[in-house]
Amino acid sequence: MAKRKIVWSRKAQIKLSSILQFYTERNGSKSYSVKLYAQISRAVKLLEKHPDIGHKSDFESVRGLIIKSYIVFYENFPDKILIHSIWDCNQNPNDLKIK
């Protein structure tokens, strides 16, 4: 079986970047952002071998992988895992847009 490739949508890349930038600015240091990025990367890498570990969402084929206080929304395809968005659970849930 071929290994699936992790593909981050532009929206997911921007969301992740803004989360990491927020903590860098708030803390005056990159150390927490580096640790958070490593945790998210390790968890997302698990999806290559275990694409169904995320929780089913209200969207038919989208799952959510919980990492600390974040949810990574992704979709499983035969050749790739598409990361649609990353959500900070401390935000207003009415603002959530996955795709």
Biotite code that builds the C-alpha atoms (Angstrom):
import biotite.structure as struc

atoms = struc.array([
    struc.Atom([0.000, 0.000, 0.000], chain_id="A", res_id=1, res_name="MET", atom_name="CA", element="C"),
    struc.Atom([1.379, 3.382, -0.997], chain_id="A", res_id=2, res_name="ALA", atom_name="CA", element="C"),
    struc.Atom([1.906, 5.963, 1.682], chain_id="A", res_id=3, res_name="LYS", atom_name="CA", element="C"),
    struc.Atom([-0.554, 8.843, 1.630], chain_id="A", res_id=4, res_name="ARG", atom_name="CA", element="C"),
    struc.Atom([0.828, 12.332, 1.288], chain_id="A", res_id=5, res_name="LYS", atom_name="CA", element="C"),
    struc.Atom([-0.219, 15.055, 3.737], chain_id="A", res_id=6, res_name="ILE", atom_name="CA", element="C"),
    struc.Atom([-1.414, 18.142, 1.838], chain_id="A", res_id=7, res_name="VAL", atom_name="CA", element="C"),
    struc.Atom([-2.217, 21.377, 3.681], chain_id="A", res_id=8, res_name="TRP", atom_name="CA", element="C"),
    struc.Atom([-4.745, 23.672, 2.011], chain_id="A", res_id=9, res_name="SER", atom_name="CA", element="C"),
    struc.Atom([-3.795, 27.340, 1.759], chain_id="A", res_id=10, res_name="ARG", atom_name="CA", element="C"),
    struc.Atom([-6.458, 28.128, 4.376], chain_id="A", res_id=11, res_name="LYS", atom_name="CA", element="C"),
    struc.Atom([-4.982, 25.575, 6.808], chain_id="A", res_id=12, res_name="ALA", atom_name="CA", element="C"),
    struc.Atom([-1.466, 26.941, 6.256], chain_id="A", res_id=13, res_name="GLN", atom_name="CA", element="C"),
    struc.Atom([-2.635, 30.490, 7.000], chain_id="A", res_id=14, res_name="ILE", atom_name="CA", element="C"),
    struc.Atom([-4.537, 29.393, 10.134], chain_id="A", res_id=15, res_name="LYS", atom_name="CA", element="C"),
    struc.Atom([-1.552, 27.452, 11.478], chain_id="A", res_id=16, res_name="LEU", atom_name="CA", element="C"),
    struc.Atom([0.795, 30.334, 10.741], chain_id="A", res_id=17, res_name="SER", atom_name="CA", element="C"),
    struc.Atom([-1.477, 32.828, 12.525], chain_id="A", res_id=18, res_name="SER", atom_name="CA", element="C"),
    struc.Atom([-1.756, 30.559, 15.587], chain_id="A", res_id=19, res_name="ILE", atom_name="CA", element="C"),
    struc.Atom([2.021, 30.199, 15.817], chain_id="A", res_id=20, res_name="LEU", atom_name="CA", element="C"),
    struc.Atom([2.550, 33.925, 15.209], chain_id="A", res_id=21, res_name="GLN", atom_name="CA", element="C"),
    struc.Atom([0.056, 34.768, 17.972], chain_id="A", res_id=22, res_name="PHE", atom_name="CA", element="C"),
    struc.Atom([2.008, 32.782, 20.561], chain_id="A", res_id=23, res_name="TYR", atom_name="CA", element="C"),
    struc.Atom([5.335, 34.141, 19.367], chain_id="A", res_id=24, res_name="THR", atom_name="CA", element="C"),
    struc.Atom([4.105, 37.713, 19.779], chain_id="A", res_id=25, res_name="GLU", atom_name="CA", element="C"),
    struc.Atom([2.257, 37.078, 23.033], chain_id="A", res_id=26, res_name="ARG", atom_name="CA", element="C"),
    struc.Atom([5.151, 35.267, 24.684], chain_id="A", res_id=27, res_name="ASN", atom_name="CA", element="C"),
    struc.Atom([7.937, 37.354, 23.160], chain_id="A", res_id=28, res_name="GLY", atom_name="CA", element="C"),
    struc.Atom([9.632, 34.091, 22.190], chain_id="A", res_id=29, res_name="SER", atom_name="CA", element="C"),
    struc.Atom([9.313, 31.365, 19.567], chain_id="A", res_id=30, res_name="LYS", atom_name="CA", element="C"),
    struc.Atom([9.882, 28.494, 22.012], chain_id="A", res_id=31, res_name="SER", atom_name="CA", element="C"),
    struc.Atom([6.203, 27.679, 22.661], chain_id="A", res_id=32, res_name="TYR", atom_name="CA", element="C"),
    struc.Atom([5.337, 28.050, 18.974], chain_id="A", res_id=33, res_name="SER", atom_name="CA", element="C"),
    struc.Atom([8.136, 25.639, 18.057], chain_id="A", res_id=34, res_name="VAL", atom_name="CA", element="C"),
    struc.Atom([6.859, 23.070, 20.582], chain_id="A", res_id=35, res_name="LYS", atom_name="CA", element="C"),
    struc.Atom([3.256, 23.483, 19.427], chain_id="A", res_id=36, res_name="LEU", atom_name="CA", element="C"),
    struc.Atom([4.259, 23.107, 15.777], chain_id="A", res_id=37, res_name="TYR", atom_name="CA", element="C"),
    struc.Atom([6.166, 19.916, 16.612], chain_id="A", res_id=38, res_name="ALA", atom_name="CA", element="C"),
    struc.Atom([3.147, 18.471, 18.444], chain_id="A", res_id=39, res_name="GLN", atom_name="CA", element="C"),
    struc.Atom([0.801, 19.280, 15.582], chain_id="A", res_id=40, res_name="ILE", atom_name="CA", element="C"),
    struc.Atom([3.243, 17.886, 13.004], chain_id="A", res_id=41, res_name="SER", atom_name="CA", element="C"),
    struc.Atom([3.682, 14.607, 14.913], chain_id="A", res_id=42, res_name="ARG", atom_name="CA", element="C"),
    struc.Atom([-0.071, 14.143, 15.289], chain_id="A", res_id=43, res_name="ALA", atom_name="CA", element="C"),
    struc.Atom([-0.788, 14.948, 11.631], chain_id="A", res_id=44, res_name="VAL", atom_name="CA", element="C"),
    struc.Atom([1.965, 12.540, 10.526], chain_id="A", res_id=45, res_name="LYS", atom_name="CA", element="C"),
    struc.Atom([0.024, 9.727, 12.247], chain_id="A", res_id=46, res_name="LEU", atom_name="CA", element="C"),
    struc.Atom([-2.719, 10.246, 9.685], chain_id="A", res_id=47, res_name="LEU", atom_name="CA", element="C"),
    struc.Atom([-0.508, 8.771, 6.959], chain_id="A", res_id=48, res_name="GLU", atom_name="CA", element="C"),
    struc.Atom([-0.831, 5.311, 8.531], chain_id="A", res_id=49, res_name="LYS", atom_name="CA", element="C"),
    struc.Atom([-4.041, 5.770, 10.541], chain_id="A", res_id=50, res_name="HIS", atom_name="CA", element="C"),
    struc.Atom([-6.331, 8.086, 8.547], chain_id="A", res_id=51, res_name="PRO", atom_name="CA", element="C"),
    struc.Atom([-9.441, 7.187, 10.537], chain_id="A", res_id=52, res_name="ASP", atom_name="CA", element="C"),
    struc.Atom([-8.181, 8.198, 13.992], chain_id="A", res_id=53, res_name="ILE", atom_name="CA", element="C"),
    struc.Atom([-9.959, 11.545, 13.828], chain_id="A", res_id=54, res_name="GLY", atom_name="CA", element="C"),
    struc.Atom([-13.534, 12.028, 14.989], chain_id="A", res_id=55, res_name="HIS", atom_name="CA", element="C"),
    struc.Atom([-16.290, 12.170, 12.387], chain_id="A", res_id=56, res_name="LYS", atom_name="CA", element="C"),
    struc.Atom([-17.613, 15.671, 11.787], chain_id="A", res_id=57, res_name="SER", atom_name="CA", element="C"),
    struc.Atom([-20.969, 16.948, 10.596], chain_id="A", res_id=58, res_name="ASP", atom_name="CA", element="C"),
    struc.Atom([-19.527, 16.982, 7.073], chain_id="A", res_id=59, res_name="PHE", atom_name="CA", element="C"),
    struc.Atom([-19.804, 13.583, 5.419], chain_id="A", res_id=60, res_name="GLU", atom_name="CA", element="C"),
    struc.Atom([-16.143, 12.832, 4.662], chain_id="A", res_id=61, res_name="SER", atom_name="CA", element="C"),
    struc.Atom([-14.360, 15.287, 6.986], chain_id="A", res_id=62, res_name="VAL", atom_name="CA", element="C"),
    struc.Atom([-12.798, 14.179, 10.259], chain_id="A", res_id=63, res_name="ARG", atom_name="CA", element="C"),
    struc.Atom([-11.334, 16.181, 13.113], chain_id="A", res_id=64, res_name="GLY", atom_name="CA", element="C"),
    struc.Atom([-8.092, 15.294, 14.873], chain_id="A", res_id=65, res_name="LEU", atom_name="CA", element="C"),
    struc.Atom([-7.923, 16.808, 18.360], chain_id="A", res_id=66, res_name="ILE", atom_name="CA", element="C"),
    struc.Atom([-4.505, 18.112, 19.391], chain_id="A", res_id=67, res_name="ILE", atom_name="CA", element="C"),
    struc.Atom([-4.417, 19.978, 22.711], chain_id="A", res_id=68, res_name="LYS", atom_name="CA", element="C"),
    struc.Atom([-7.024, 22.734, 22.302], chain_id="A", res_id=69, res_name="SER", atom_name="CA", element="C"),
    struc.Atom([-7.023, 22.546, 18.490], chain_id="A", res_id=70, res_name="TYR", atom_name="CA", element="C"),
    struc.Atom([-8.907, 20.493, 15.935], chain_id="A", res_id=71, res_name="ILE", atom_name="CA", element="C"),
    struc.Atom([-7.300, 19.680, 12.605], chain_id="A", res_id=72, res_name="VAL", atom_name="CA", element="C"),
    struc.Atom([-10.053, 19.089, 10.049], chain_id="A", res_id=73, res_name="PHE", atom_name="CA", element="C"),
    struc.Atom([-9.029, 16.774, 7.241], chain_id="A", res_id=74, res_name="TYR", atom_name="CA", element="C"),
    struc.Atom([-10.334, 14.571, 4.493], chain_id="A", res_id=75, res_name="GLU", atom_name="CA", element="C"),
    struc.Atom([-8.996, 11.146, 3.579], chain_id="A", res_id=76, res_name="ASN", atom_name="CA", element="C"),
    struc.Atom([-8.399, 10.354, -0.097], chain_id="A", res_id=77, res_name="PHE", atom_name="CA", element="C"),
    struc.Atom([-6.772, 7.213, -1.542], chain_id="A", res_id=78, res_name="PRO", atom_name="CA", element="C"),
    struc.Atom([-3.526, 9.058, -2.348], chain_id="A", res_id=79, res_name="ASP", atom_name="CA", element="C"),
    struc.Atom([-3.507, 11.934, 0.150], chain_id="A", res_id=80, res_name="LYS", atom_name="CA", element="C"),
    struc.Atom([-4.786, 13.402, 3.388], chain_id="A", res_id=81, res_name="ILE", atom_name="CA", element="C"),
    struc.Atom([-6.069, 16.918, 2.732], chain_id="A", res_id=82, res_name="LEU", atom_name="CA", element="C"),
    struc.Atom([-5.900, 19.225, 5.756], chain_id="A", res_id=83, res_name="ILE", atom_name="CA", element="C"),
    struc.Atom([-8.753, 21.715, 5.317], chain_id="A", res_id=84, res_name="HIS", atom_name="CA", element="C"),
    struc.Atom([-8.353, 23.831, 8.430], chain_id="A", res_id=85, res_name="SER", atom_name="CA", element="C"),
    struc.Atom([-7.085, 24.013, 11.972], chain_id="A", res_id=86, res_name="ILE", atom_name="CA", element="C"),
    struc.Atom([-9.382, 25.383, 14.641], chain_id="A", res_id=87, res_name="TRP", atom_name="CA", element="C"),
    struc.Atom([-8.521, 26.908, 18.015], chain_id="A", res_id=88, res_name="ASP", atom_name="CA", element="C"),
    struc.Atom([-11.262, 25.608, 20.326], chain_id="A", res_id=89, res_name="CYS", atom_name="CA", element="C"),
    struc.Atom([-11.037, 28.798, 22.414], chain_id="A", res_id=90, res_name="ASN", atom_name="CA", element="C"),
    struc.Atom([-12.698, 30.738, 19.587], chain_id="A", res_id=91, res_name="GLN", atom_name="CA", element="C"),
    struc.Atom([-16.391, 31.328, 19.015], chain_id="A", res_id=92, res_name="ASN", atom_name="CA", element="C"),
    struc.Atom([-17.781, 28.120, 17.456], chain_id="A", res_id=93, res_name="PRO", atom_name="CA", element="C"),
    struc.Atom([-20.168, 30.172, 15.300], chain_id="A", res_id=94, res_name="ASN", atom_name="CA", element="C"),
    struc.Atom([-17.108, 31.412, 13.371], chain_id="A", res_id=95, res_name="ASP", atom_name="CA", element="C"),
    struc.Atom([-15.995, 27.895, 12.363], chain_id="A", res_id=96, res_name="LEU", atom_name="CA", element="C"),
    struc.Atom([-15.690, 27.299, 8.626], chain_id="A", res_id=97, res_name="LYS", atom_name="CA", element="C"),
    struc.Atom([-14.085, 23.999, 7.688], chain_id="A", res_id=98, res_name="ILE", atom_name="CA", element="C"),
    struc.Atom([-13.953, 24.106, 3.896], chain_id="A", res_id=99, res_name="LYS", atom_name="CA", element="C"),
])
